Amino acid sequence: MSRFTTTLKTEQIGRRMHTLLDDLVLADDDLKVITVPSGFTTDFASIKVLHNVFLFVLFALVSGYGNYAATVHDWLYTTGQVSRKDADAILYRALRAEGVARWRAWLFWAGVRIGAAKNYTQTPTSSGFFSPGEK
């Protein structure tokens, strides 16, 4: 089972933005170790546009949970180290590692699969160059 080996330490720098004060490390089942470096900025699991009723209800059910996992997910989406599908799967495993209930972790996962495609920007190719992210 995946587990976090460090503690999430942040400083709030804006209404919804936080900066990591120390590295956040996830020992993931599939990828071994994912390190989010200190200085990385995250908004945790906020949804920028809540015009969709389904997304609003979903957000209400998951709000306040999974800050560790959301930080890792934000890092993976920002860096494009893995495919979007893999980043979302890591989110689910990280949520479970954080102690989030299976049903709530599934709602998180479903929410990012439905609504976060436009936030994923790039995927590294085998050559090290970036190509448009998978949707």
C-alpha positions in Angstrom: 0.0 0.0 0.0 1.2 3.5 -0.8 2.2 5.7 2.1 3.5 9.2 2.8 6.9 9.2 4.4 7.0 13.0 5.2 4.6 15.5 6.7 2.8 18.1 4.6 4.2 21.5 5.7 2.9 24.6 3.9 2.6 28.3 4.2 -0.5 30.0 2.9 0.5 32.7 0.3 -2.9 33.6 -1.0 -6.6 33.0 -0.6 -6.3 29.4 -1.9 -2.6 29.0 -2.6 0.0 27.3 -0.4 3.7 26.8 -0.8 5.5 23.7 0.4 8.1 24.4 3.2 9.6 20.9 3.0 9.6 18.1 0.4 6.5 15.9 0.4 7.4 12.3 -0.3 4.9 9.5 -1.3 6.1 6.0 -1.5 3.8 4.8 -4.2 3.1 1.2 -5.0 3.6 1.5 -8.7 6.1 4.4 -9.1 8.2 3.7 -6.0 8.9 7.3 -4.7 7.4 10.6 -5.8 8.9 13.7 -4.3 7.2 17.1 -4.4 9.9 19.6 -3.7 9.8 22.4 -1.2 8.8 25.7 -2.9 6.1 24.0 -5.0 2.8 26.0 -5.0 -0.5 24.2 -4.7 -4.2 25.0 -4.3 -4.9 21.5 -2.9 -8.1 20.2 -4.3 -9.9 23.3 -5.3 -12.2 23.5 -8.3 -11.9 26.8 -10.0 -15.3 26.7 -11.8 -18.3 25.4 -10.0 -21.0 26.1 -12.6 -21.7 22.4 -13.1 -24.2 21.1 -10.5 -22.6 17.7 -10.5 -19.1 19.1 -9.9 -20.5 21.4 -7.1 -22.0 18.4 -5.3 -18.9 16.4 -5.8 -16.7 19.2 -4.5 -18.9 19.5 -1.4 -18.5 15.8 -0.6 -14.7 15.9 -0.9 -13.8 19.4 0.3 -11.4 19.4 3.2 -10.0 15.9 2.5 -6.8 14.8 0.8 -4.5 17.7 0.9 -1.4 15.5 0.8 -2.8 13.5 -2.2 -4.0 16.7 -3.9 -0.5 18.2 -3.6 1.1 15.2 -5.2 -1.5 15.2 -8.0 -1.0 19.0 -8.6 2.8 18.2 -8.9 2.2 15.4 -11.4 -0.2 17.5 -13.5 2.3 20.4 -13.5 5.4 18.5 -14.4 3.8 15.9 -16.8 6.1 13.2 -15.4 3.5 10.6 -16.0 0.4 10.3 -18.1 -2.8 12.0 -17.0 -4.4 8.5 -16.4 -1.4 7.5 -14.2 -1.5 10.7 -12.3 -5.2 10.2 -11.5 -4.5 6.6 -10.4 -1.7 7.8 -8.1 -4.2 10.4 -6.7 -6.5 7.5 -5.7 -3.7 5.5 -4.1 -2.4 8.6 -2.3 -5.9 9.4 -1.0 -6.2 5.9 0.4 -2.7 6.2 1.9 -3.9 9.4 3.6 -6.8 7.5 5.2 -9.6 8.9 2.9 -12.5 6.4 2.7 -12.8 4.4 -0.5 -16.0 6.0 -1.6 -14.7 9.5 -1.1 -11.4 8.6 -2.8 -13.4 7.3 -5.8 -15.4 10.5 -5.9 -12.1 12.5 -6.0 -10.8 10.2 -8.8 -14.1 10.5 -10.8 -14.1 14.3 -10.4 -10.6 14.7 -11.8 -11.3 12.2 -14.6 -14.4 14.2 -15.6 -13.3 17.8 -15.0 -9.5 18.1 -14.9 -8.4 17.3 -18.4 -7.8 20.9 -19.4 -5.5 21.3 -16.4 -3.1 18.6 -17.6 -0.7 20.2 -20.0 2.0 17.9 -21.1 3.4 14.4 -21.2 7.1 13.6 -21.6 8.0 11.5 -24.6 10.8 8.9 -24.5 13.1 11.5 -26.0 12.6 13.8 -23.0 10.7 16.4 -25.1 7.1 17.2 -24.3 4.1 16.5 -26.4 0.5 17.6 -25.8 -1.1 15.8 -22.8 -3.5 13.0 -23.3 -7.1 13.8 -22.7 
